[in-house]
Amino acid sequence: MHLVIALFAGVILIGLSITGSLLIYAKDIQTYFQPEYWTVAPQTKPLPLDVLLKKVTSQTGQTATLVTPETNPNKAWQVQLSNKMYISVNPYTGKKLHQYNYYQTFYGYLLGFHRWLLYQNDAGGYPLRNIVSLASVCLMLELLLGFYLWVKPKKRLKRLKVNPKAKRKILFYQLHTVVGVYVFIPLFLVAFSGMAFHWNTIAQGTVEAVTFAKVEPRPEAPTINPQSQVKINEALSNARLALPEASLYRIYLPKAETEPMALRMQMPGETHAYSWVWVDPFTAGVLQVYDGSKANFATQVWNFRYKFHIGDFAGGLVQALWLILALTPLFFVVSGVYLFCLRKQRKQKTT
């Protein structure tokens, strides 16, 4: 079973392993090779939001639907346009630095492969994402079977060592076993969190069963009555005052007159931005506030899946460890196939 599952899912797991490891530093790599697109010279204060949006529209002929501010003053802000394209913009001058299709950047290309193997059908769906989730399940099964193959025989602790002077076949077998045992728990959870991106119902049900609580749904966005004058700067200011301790992660601008302006924010107790404030852009009044840091334990665990999956939760050291962890499926497939080929050669010689 261990061998058959590896042969069945090995190619996909190799692709996910390579792209997953590159994604950890993909944005840094992208910025390093194209600094003129993603970095700016910091100034005192960014432009008011309404001025920035007008400059975006004048340069692109499109309205903005989403703004991603940056806490780092050296980084450009990213804006999604109504035609689904993105631009990188200098927040201090409003100058457009780069216009791009999100999934044609280095980071976006890797993300598209890692999540749905780059294929999108005519209806806009991603049918191959189920193959990615299935590969994640295969990896979890492989880890469980591999752990069983190690733990069942006697003297299991004595087999947790690697002799660098051993013959190549024995050395690969020892590395395959020892590395598998040490990364079993974190890699299993990474695979589970990866499956959770597409197979939400199964993953969420598992989290709820383990934590003995229900994951709380995010409140629905309210509707508004459109008026003549927009007070977007005042609306932004009032929304931030509603959660003064939170950092601003993303601004969702209304796509219809009855939609509110939404701010996705991160409270100090959150691993990622799961708090929200909805505000009326015409009256600048706060309509609804959701503080994600006050959610129950099941919801906190469920919300942690993204940051855990990418290793972005405890600084650079964890990211470096996650880089190694992301490459272990590649090592397991290659070393496993190598050991299988050696065994086939030995059987052919004996016959």
Steps between C-alpha positions, in 0.01 A plus 500: 500500500782738587659439161181509292381832650842652437494390134144631463556847648878537471515738202241737649671491840833589339339801331327611822821453696708718266239774459416498872863552595545780245180675614648560844743753353336565161403860574851575626648347184257695285590826673873431477495457121238772427543768770366771269158328502461421868699755703480877550698773671323562833357843571321658793143391439301315230248691291140520626310197375264697277790679330686172447191337348447792261861474382458127447187556289662777295798279412314175433148602394371251757353536848669333795320215677766400753797672660775319692697750711848414624633553850852510358551859374741375229241283327253599231127448556308252288163593347253274322308663216145443382632305198671252739848630417734627773730796525790574729478866605717744691280598799682833544464628143225282352725403208431163338815287514377181337176354360471124503291187501533363853564141392761597243743633758764270646311473829160467332620231258635288785182558702279401206692175451507423872126551542338380175778389261458817287185375325186715488197395294276725290258546791779641719525190719806304607411129464857377552509642852333176609810316376711725725280417800511131409881518486496654848290209625745258336786670681318464832441130430866453405611659825266278703613186317865596524467565872330162543779324307751659739315451827377140454835309507701481821802718581334797330701758697828340398395546140480876547859553396688555178841349428668729242757227425238241410447373147296727278188282512509474879576870536198599288280258693614644832450858382157415358392350832657744743395816317149361463466439873628845596280694258194277543287734715578842343488367142171318570348827628637694202338248265174518696497881486568483126204267451286742705532774236279305257324231702372738766207292626709192581784701655272728700304202630826341615605819684159522667517134607848544651426830677143407610367833369352652187696731271327839508397639159600854409204744504341590168575843361211745548339695217474879475288769338701688235523878521660770290824583683774251591703557819762234443780653711270558796358149458850353508589700811183399687546136405853496640379664821251216545796263556778742601746224601471321166731536201342557160545206264271569205232746383206365300331779307132473403429333164135609515326803651327288764824338619692642795871563517671216686830501689677176579713551810729307731464528875806442726364160608459369146745304285351651184248769408160350584337809655267717294339844507222597261438871446260709291711696244221761461443584868838375635306317773623167635240231421643185654814381679636147531793446738656170394727489806193433719388194304483161675786250503370297203486814287850605606635157404316512167628850426857394581511255210627752243788641704597152616499366146746763378707512821440870552425509872819519706765689307773417252626188677167320459487605135845347446384179671185500284719527191670175599167346597348592162780319319465173695221358276739541205767312694258224604378438144850501347661286771200263509509445125878454518463230768226332295721492189786347698266232628379423146859470379584262783199278418595488132855392587375221726272366228 
